[in-house]
Amino acid sequence: MKKDKQFLSLINHINDDFTGWDFSYITSTGRMDNGMLSWSYGSEALYLMQESQAVLDMGTGGGEFLSMLQPFPNTIYATEGYKPNVPIAKERLEPLGVQVVQLHEENKLPFENAQFDLILNQHESFCVREVNRIISHKGTFLTQQVGGLDCAQINEYLGVPINKEFSQWNLKRVSNEINKNDFNIVFSKEEFPVQRFYDIGALVYYLQAIPWQVPNFNTETYMDGLYKIHQVIQSKGFFEVAQHRFIIKAEAK
């Protein structure tokens, strides 16, 4: 299939300078945009931060989000499991008083029993038994998760099946696990907001940054599928997919 000049130019000029968890290269330029949710994880997290004495942020990335929730309590930790992000998070957060810990096993957290009265978790996997172990009585666990059907249309166009086990990661399943581990759910919601890509280069950048969407992604292997998406963009002005998000606020018994 012969590819047009614009397509080849866009996929051959991808900015590989992705660090931490910052998509501003394609969001600030309007090349990718996300639909709105009916809740704000950030607003809830900011309020809870001000009401807490000891806080853990799980999966902090490069610390971009956490750094904006100041002022912090005296005791505040952040974990990060992706090794390249750890020095980025340390550089950003440690001057602010946050202790950054590299995480090796989610089912064996390096913290004391009942150490935190607030645990934040945005798009990070977790072992609910361990979360319950390290949270105090009446402590709050706030998590926003990426559901297993996230951006499934990308996989459809590229001919890559979504992970069957992960496809069942949804509000119902996670709520059941949380309820079984001595939490009371205070609030929960699940939605499928729109996400749009306005050029094929933005999609390639996105897939390189989140390798779990299409494992072992590279432009050579998926050239034909990418070109089909490019043609959709040329026709409609954008390529639209459905995100999958859910939020749970729970209180430890």
NORFENCOR-V139098 format. One record per residue. SS is DSSP state (@ for helix, = for strand, . for the rest). PHI is phi in radians with two decimals (999 if undefined). D_LAST is the distance of its C-alpha to the last C-alpha in whole Angstrom. Layout:
BEGIN
SS|PHI|D_LAST / SS|PHI|D_LAST
END
This chain:
BEGIN
.|999|60 / .|-1.25|61 / .|-1.77|59 / .|-1.40|60 / @|-1.09|60 / @|-1.11|57 / @|-1.03|55 / @|-1.10|56 / @|-1.12|56 / @|-1.18|52 / @|-1.41|51 / @|-1.65|53 / .|-2.23|52 / .|-1.66|49 / .|-1.35|47 / .|-1.54|45 / .|-1.46|44 / .|-1.73|40 / .|-2.30|38 / .|1.05|34 / .|-2.48|33 / .|-2.21|36 / .|-1.74|37 / @|-1.08|39 / @|-1.02|43 / @|-1.92|42 / @|-1.51|40 / .|-1.17|42 / .|-1.60|45 / .|1.31|44 / .|-1.44|45 / =|-2.40|41 / =|-2.48|39 / =|-2.05|36 / .|-1.29|35 / .|-1.58|32 / .|-1.71|29 / .|-1.51|28 / .|-2.31|25 / .|-2.18|25 / @|-1.05|22 / @|-1.12|24 / @|-1.10|24 / @|-1.17|20 / @|-1.11|20 / @|-1.09|23 / @|-1.10|21 / @|-1.09|18 / @|-1.00|20 / @|-1.25|21 / .|-1.74|18 / .|-2.02|17 / .|-1.85|18 / =|-2.48|17 / =|-2.20|18 / =|-2.17|18 / =|-1.88|20 / =|-1.54|21 / .|1.15|24 / .|-1.31|26 / .|1.15|29 / .|-1.65|32 / .|1.40|29 / .|-1.05|31 / .|-1.23|28 / @|-1.01|26 / @|-1.06|29 / @|-1.64|29 / @|-1.75|26 / .|-1.20|28 / .|-1.36|27 / .|-1.72|25 / .|-1.25|23 / .|-1.13|24 / =|-1.89|22 / =|-2.60|22 / =|-2.17|22 / =|-2.44|23 / =|-1.95|24 / =|-2.65|27 / .|-1.67|28 / .|-1.54|31 / @|-0.92|34 / @|-1.07|36 / @|-1.40|33 / @|-1.04|32 / @|-1.12|35 / @|-1.14|35 / @|-1.12|32 / @|-1.06|33 / @|-1.10|36 / @|-1.41|34 / @|-1.68|31 / @|-1.09|32 / @|-1.11|34 / @|-1.62|31 / .|1.67|29 / .|-1.57|27 / =|-1.58|27 / =|-1.71|27 / =|-2.10|27 / =|-1.32|28 / .|-1.70|26 / .|-1.89|27 / .|-2.41|25 / .|-1.26|22 / .|-1.67|20 / .|-2.61|21 / .|-1.39|20 / .|-1.44|22 / .|-2.38|19 / .|-1.38|17 / .|-1.04|14 / .|0.96|12 / .|-1.35|15 / =|-2.12|14 / =|-1.74|12 / =|-2.53|13 / =|-2.15|14 / =|-1.77|17 / =|-2.64|19 / =|-2.00|22 / .|1.15|24 / .|-2.12|23 / .|-1.18|22 / .|-2.77|18 / .|-1.81|17 / @|-1.10|13 / @|-1.10|13 / @|-1.23|14 / @|-1.05|12 / @|-1.13|9 / @|-1.13|11 / @|-1.64|13 / =|-1.70|10 / =|-1.39|9 / =|-1.01|6 / =|1.24|6 / =|-1.20|8 / =|-1.91|10 / =|-1.96|11 / =|-2.05|15 / =|-2.32|17 / =|-2.01|20 / =|-2.07|22 / =|-1.53|26 / .|-1.30|26 / .|-1.23|28 / .|-1.74|31 / .|-1.05|31 / .|0.95|35 / @|-1.07|36 / @|-1.13|40 / @|-1.07|41 / @|-1.09|40 / @|-1.08|42 / @|-1.20|45 / @|-1.59|45 / .|1.23|45 / .|-2.04|42 / .|-1.13|39 / .|-1.27|36 / .|-1.02|33 / .|-1.07|33 / .|-1.17|29 / @|-1.19|28 / @|-1.08|30 / @|-1.57|27 / .|-1.39|24 / .|-2.55|23 / @|-1.04|20 / @|-1.07|20 / @|-1.13|20 / @|-1.22|17 / @|-1.06|15 / @|-1.07|15 / @|-1.12|14 / @|-1.16|11 / @|-1.09|10 / .|-1.31|11 / .|-2.06|9 / .|1.08|5 / =|-2.16|5 / =|-1.89|7 / =|-1.40|10 / =|-1.56|12 / =|-2.69|15 / =|-2.73|17 / =|-2.84|21 / =|-2.42|24 / =|-2.55|27 / .|-2.25|31 / .|-1.24|32 / =|-1.34|36 / =|-2.24|37 / =|-2.14|41 / =|-1.97|43 / .|-1.78|46 / .|-2.71|48 / @|-1.16|48 / @|-1.11|48 / @|-1.13|44 / @|-1.16|43 / @|-1.08|44 / @|-1.01|43 / @|-1.07|39 / @|-1.19|40 / @|-1.23|41 / @|-1.42|38 / .|-2.13|35 / .|-1.13|37 / .|-1.36|34 / .|-1.16|35 / .|-2.26|39 / .|-0.97|39 / .|1.03|42 / .|-1.11|43 / .|-2.68|47 / .|-1.20|49 / .|-1.13|52 / .|-1.13|50 / .|-1.91|49 / @|-0.99|52 / @|-1.16|53 / @|-1.12|49 / @|-1.10|49 / @|-1.20|52 / @|-1.09|51 / @|-1.15|48 / @|-1.00|51 / @|-1.17|53 / @|-1.09|50 / @|-1.10|50 / @|-1.11|54 / @|-1.43|54 / @|-1.74|51 / .|1.71|50 / .|-2.89|47 / =|-1.99|45 / =|-1.90|42 / =|-2.28|38 / =|-1.84|35 / .|-1.32|32 / .|-2.37|29 / =|-2.31|26 / =|-2.54|22 / =|-2.21|19 / =|-2.39|15 / =|-2.01|13 / =|-2.29|9 / =|-2.00|6 / =|-1.24|4 / .|-1.30|0
END
